[in-house]
Each structure stands twice: as structure tokens, then as C-alpha cells.
Amino acid sequence: MIDRFLRYSMEHGRKIAVMLQDEKGIRRVNITVTRTDENTVYFITARGKKEKPLSRRCILSAAYARGDDGDSLKNENVQNTQNQKI
């Protein structure tokens, strides 16, 4: 199930919420996945725009970020509308 959320974030450029365990302990982070390989997920956060690696073993769970219901078609329509206003 985690892979499904990682793929959703990567394919649609949307934030997801992940629970992860690393040297800082267990924490919840909103990330946008930029790419993946077999053992590593590369992501950016809202705070830092620099891509960071994360071992897949560190990810405990994943879910839609607050305000995102996972309807990618609706999200694309909203994004297209916003782009037309610019």
C-alpha cells in the first residue's frame, strides 16, 4: 500500500504524508516524491527544495496529505484552472 502512495505522489506531483523512523525518531512528514529505485525514495519537502534520499525501510506508513482526497482527475482540473489564471 505504501508503494501506491509513493507512485501517486511521483506521478501527480502531489504531497503525501508519511510516518517514518530515522535518526530523529518516529515522525510525520509531508513529502513530494521525485523518483524511486528499488531501495530508496527521493523526495522534497515544503521547507527545503533540495532532493533528499530516504530508505524504503524507514517508511512506516503513507497517506494522502491534508486537503488531498486522492482524486487525481479533480486535482489536475484544479491545477489547470489555476495555471490559466496566471
Beta strands, then each sheet from edge to edge (+ up, - down):
strand 1: 16-22
strand 2: 25-36
strand 3: 40-44
strand 4: 52-55
strand 5: 59-64
sheet 1: 4+ 3- 2+ 1- 5+
end
